[in-house]
Amino acid sequence: MATSSNMSHSSSYSSSSSQTSSSTGSESSSYYSTSMSLNTPVKKTVAVIDDSRVESMKAALQLDLTGHTYREISVENFVENVWGLDNDKIQNIMAEKLVLAKDPLDVYESVLNTAGKRENDLHEAFCKMATGLLDDICKLSGMQVGSIRTGFWDYKGDAMIRSQETDRKPDMADVFLPIILRVIWEEVRSVVEFKLKRNKPPTNGRRLSDVQENEPVEDVTHDKPLPSFIRGSGSRVKEVGDVVAGRQRRYKSKNNRSATQHPIATSATSRDTSTTLSSSTNYTSTQSTRKRSRDGEDQGGRKPKKGRRSVKITDDQMQLATYALECLGASSRHYTTGIFIDKRKVSLWYYDRTAVIRTVNFDFTTEKGATYLGLTLFALSQCDMRQAGFDPHVHRFIHPAQPNAVILESYIQPLDKPPVETVHVCTKFSTETTAACEECPRTMSGVCSKCAKELAEACRMCSKKATSICYRFPKSEGKPDYVFPVSKVLATYRGINGRGTYVASVYAGRVGSKLRNSLYALKLSWQYISRTHEGDLLRKVRETLPPYWKKRLPNPLFYAKYTSEELGLPRSKMKGILEDPNTPDKAIQGRDLHALVSNLYAPLWEARDVEEFKRVFLDCVECHYHVFTSGRVIHRDISQNNLMIWRPGQTDKIPVKDSVTQNDHESVGGRDTEDVEPDDDSKDISSAEDESSPPIEEQETIGVLNDLDLGMEVNDKGEPPLSANHHRTGTFPFMARDLLQQELEIPHHLYRHDLESFFYILIWAATHYDFNNKAEPLRPTPRVLRFWADEDHAYDHKVLLYSKDNFKKVEESKLAQFDEIWVKWIKPLRALFKSAFNYVEECEEEVKEREGQEGLNRLLVDCGGKITFEKFMEAIGETPRGLNPEDFAPTISLESFDK
């Protein structure tokens, strides 16, 4: 591991950077909402906050990882099971007494003992010691000195790594040689974080991009500060002459406030993502002296003490976790690692979608500690892409030179390093230059001819982009050998523990056949082991529906599930070693990787106009009903992200001049043009069903109920089992009020809860979707709705929706193009839900006293028959098309509501 070199196995697996939450715009023809910050479960984890401040990110990560961190393991177990170092090599290295080079060690100690020094002052000395240790181990192993292909990028802490959310400044990053100034997260193999443990002045609410990464930050153990509250005098909010639905006695918020105490949303703070660049520190190889290091006890190989019931991650260690978040969020990576150095104490860290694993500390300045440090650095330098945590299903893809050529095995190549290449682009004018600017350490010539005078602030000349890659999953008996070249990354998950959803638009083809003439959507997600695969649910439901409604559900081309054992994840190799800090009933739950490929759709906010929006919305509402009644599956995550638009041949078409293949294509889509007949599970049904399905606007637009990955089968009463994972599912702004109750036992997710979510989508759309602005159809969230996405206040603000004054404020935020929908749909639905909630409040005590808990449960299923599909459709003035609507010709026009 050459000092100052880079070690990385990144998966930049796409030609575009990841998309995260956005209320101002989205990519066209996207399969999945870029708003990945609106997620489940109901917990303020890093995935559900839109805040890049230091304290907010760390506090959210603390919640994210609490209960998901195993007790410490030995360094030997870590390097063997995580980085894949052979046990014999481990034993050989540990049998040696490696010694740190004296001169850099003295410099390191001097920095530790000198006031005013910063963490990055430790880098050069540490890298020289690391180079000496690695040179010694190479000699012992019979390897050529200097043969290691990786090293540490740092640039004295003055250069940043840019992500979608903010610029970050890790102390050092392990990447492949040669090292250049502009590194991207997709190629970072591991991160090193130093700490000097000084006093911690407050950050005064600054964002991550405003704070030096080596600057001490305030230890955060509280939630982010909240705005001031308006407090009412009563326990209920009332309109003139009637009662607001939702009794505070029964519906309590998390912090036990009265429903009248509601925060006023403050305007969002603008982000400053300025970047400071400087030249690299080029460290030279330094041979370590073979002498006895200072005496001291080391804990690197010891088992941790038993008896502790919790594993605490300190605020300083949480800084390392923020970098792990960036590594995982940059691609479909399976796991990542880090090294934490607190003065002289070193610990190794592992992060995946299920848990965190760390080693015991060792003092690298002791005799045994120096050997442990050498073992750590050597193991890291020797691990391959898979052992560094990168997705093994990603390969380099060489597109055929001729259009419509057959895919050959030789076109699919394994990756031995991240698939990124350097390009020189002026971001101000989006033009490539012939050479890098003077800020690039590799050359001192060449500037952007269009903005040479503004070079420092306008150009990022040494940016990177991904080469063409594809996904290829393990072959299974009886299934085609599919290859999925990536066109564009549409969404990634900003979090550590969780589903880690990754979505990309892809081509599809089989080895030995041609690429299909349409784009598809690839979705990867880490689901609890107990969860049924979305593809299996879709297959079950589709078997019960006629062609008309099948077309309004995804039709998977491919889907598969891979266990941690099949993937070879480190956790699966250490089952006998890892000690869960939780009680058995709250043990860390494993996750499987679910892959699914289906048609490519457009998000709801990309409807052409209000009429198309209504058509898609009604398709989804009615399809949802038939999925529940005929398919016996409840969706459980109705949100704006999951109501999609399919325009066959349009939302899934390949551009005339494709940016990935660089080949000309016919502008067609939605049809399979291969000579080989698709397998039964993945046949394209569009042409087969055209004859039996009635025309819908000449088949131009179809609403699709997407994402059944949180769906569950229901019993004869329409009830799913209580989630074994103890998670209430949904997306915050659209979750039913009942599911936002923090102090109630976790309820069944009922059909009426999904209907309530449809209602909230209408309000959200009316206040966000500007169909007249095709470039940025999503408006920022209005002030009055911002707390719909906040865990602590979402319930209270859903209650306030039935307050006359609050609803008036919401109405004032709607767009004019939704005026008639507001009158004909939203207001009647509000009256429907308000009446039902008030009815339950008035009679629940009487029902419970007369019929017991069982009678109360029956009442709550549909609020005494007041919240049903039929009542919902009646409220908006629409006639359901039925299960077999062959003779039904829908007329979806606002004028039809006038009675």
C-alpha positions, 0 to 999 in steps of 0.5 A: 500500500504505497503511502499517498496512493489510493486503494479503492474498489468502487462501483461507479456502476453508472454513467450518472451520479446517484439521485437523492431527494428532490422537491424541485425536479427529477430525471425524465422517464425515471422508474423510481422517485428520486426522493429516497429520503421519504422512507420507512420504517417510522424512525428518524434515521439518516435515510429520512432526513434532508439535512446535511448538518454535522449534528443532524447527520450524526444524531440520525446515524446514531439512531440508524445504528443503535441496536445494529452494532455487534460486540467487538471481534479480534483483528485476526477475525476481521482481516480474515473474514472481511478482507479475505486474508488467508489464515496462514498469512495471518499467522506468519505475520503475527509471528513477526515482531514488526517495528515502526520507523523511528523518524516518522514515529517521532514526528507523529508523537510530536504532532500529538504533543504539540498544541494547535496541530490538526489531524491532517498533520499526522498523515505524512508521518503515518503514511511513512510508517505504513510504507515501512511496515508494508515493505517489511511484510512484502519481503517476509512474504517473498513479494517485490517491494513496491508491488502493492497497487493501492495507497492512501489519498489525502492531499493534506486534508485540503481536497474534498470528495463530492457527493450528491448531498455535500462535499466531504473531507475524509482524512485519508481514503484507500484507493488504487494507484495512481493517486490524483486530486479528484477522487470520487466515492465510487472508487474509495475502498476504505476510509481512515479517520484520525482523532486528536480528542481536543475540546469540542466547540459547538458547530452552531448549526453549520452543515457538513460542507462548512466544517473541516473534517478534522475540526472537533464537533459537538457531541450530539445526543439530542434531536435537531433543534425544533422551531417554536410552537404555537400552543392552544388552550384546549386539547382539541382543535375545533371548526365553527359548528363541528368537531375535528376528527382525532381525539387526543386521548386516544391519539397521542404524539410521541412527545405527549403534546396536545394536538394543538401544539404544532411547530411552524416550519422555518424556511430551509437553509441554503446549502454551501458546497464550495470546494477547496483544492490543493496539490497532493502530498507525495509520500516516498517509501520509507524502510522501517528499522528492525528494532524493538518498539516501546513496551506496552500492552495491546488488545488487538487479538483479545475477545471483548469482555462479556456482560455488556448489553449495549455497544456505544458508538462515540461521536468521533467514531460516528464521523467515520460512519458518515463516510461509510454512508457516502461509500454505500450510497454511491453505488450498489455496494454490499458493504464498506470498511473503515479504520479509526485512529484515536491518537495511537489507538486503532480499531477496524470497522465494517458496515453493511445494510444489516449491522456494524462490526468493529474490532477491539482497539490496539495501540499501534505504537506498542510492539504487538500493536505495530504488528497488528497495524502491519497486518491491517494494512497488508490485508487491506492492500490485498483484498479484491473488489468483492472483499472490499465490499463492491457488488460482485454482480457488476461487470464491465460491458463492451457494447457491440460495434454494430447495432442489433449484434448478438451479445457474446461472452467476451463482451462481459468482463470482470472488474479488477478495479472501479470502472471510472475514467478521468475526463476534463470538463468545465462544469460551467459550460459543460465542454470537454477540454484537451488537457487538465487545468493547472490545478490538476497534479498530473499536468500543468498545461491546458485551460478552458478557453471559454472561462479561463479568467474564472478558472478557480471558481467555474471549472472542475477540470479533473472530474470523473465518470463511469465507464459502461458497466452491466449487471449479470446475476448468477445463473439458475437452472431453467432461467435465461442468462440475462445481462443488464447494461446500465443506462442511468442510475435513477436512485440510491439509498442515503443510509447505512442500515436499511433496504439500501434501494438502488434503481437504474434504467438498464438494457436487457439481453441474453448471452447469445441474443440481441439487446431488447429494443426498450429500457427496463428498470433494475431494482436492488434492495436488501429485505428482511429474510422473512419478507416475501420477494416482490416478484413472488407477490406479483406472480401470485396477484397477476394470476388472479387478475384479468389482462386489463388489470395485469397491465396496471402492475409491473411485469417482471422480466427477471427477479431473484433473491440472494442470501448473505451466505450465497453472497459470501458476506462477512457476517455469514462467515462469522455467525459463530463469532459475532455476539449480538448485544440485544436480547433474543427477541430484539436480535439483529435481523438478517437481510437478503438481496432482492433483485427485480427487473421490470418495465421502465415507468415515469413518476406521477409528477411527469404527467402531461397534464391534470387529465393524464394525472387523473387517469393514472391516479384512478388506474392505481386506486382501482388496481389497488382494490383488485390486488387486495380483493382478488389477489389477497395482497395489501400494498402497505406503501402507497406514496407518490413514488409508487403510482407510476405512468407507463406510456408503452414505447415512450417511457421505456424507449431508447433514445435515438442516439444513445449515450451508452451504446453510441449506436443508433436505435429505432425510437421504439419500446415496450416490445421484445424483438428477440428471436428467442421466445421469453420464458413464461415468467417474463413474457411481454404481455402488452401485445398479447393483451391488446385485443382483450383490453379496451382502449385507454386514450389509444393505449397512450397512458396507463397508470401502474401500481408499483413497488410491492416489496413491502406488500403482504398477503392477507387472511380472509378478514383482509388482515396481514399478520403483525410484522415480525420486524415490528416496523410500521410501513409507509412513506412519511408524508402519505402515511395514515394517521393511525400508523403514526401513533408512537405510543400505541402497539403496532397496529395491523396495516388495514386497507383503509390506511392505504385509501387514506394514503391515496387521499394525502397523495392528492393533496401533495400533488395539488401543492407540488406538481406543476405540469406547466413546468416540464423542466422542474415539475416538482415545487418545493414543499409548502411551509404548511406541509413540511412537518408531514415528513417529520416523525415527531410532528406528522401525526399532529399535522395530519390531525390539523388537516381537519381544522378549518383554518389549517386546511385553508392554509393548505388550500392557499398553497395549491396550484391553480391547475388543481382547482377543480380537483380540489373542489371535486375530489379533495374536499369530498374526501376530506369530509369522508375521512373526517366523518369516519374518524369522528364516528369512531371517536363517538362510539368506540367506548360504547362498542368496546363496552358492549362487544369487547376488544373484538368488536372494537377491532371490527369497528376499526377495520373500515370505521363502521363501513364509512371508509371503503373503496365504494365510499371513496369512489362515490366521494370523487364521483367516479364509477368503478370499472369492475374486475372485468371492464371489457365493456366499460369505456371510462370518461375521465373529465372534470365536467363529468363531476357536475351533477 
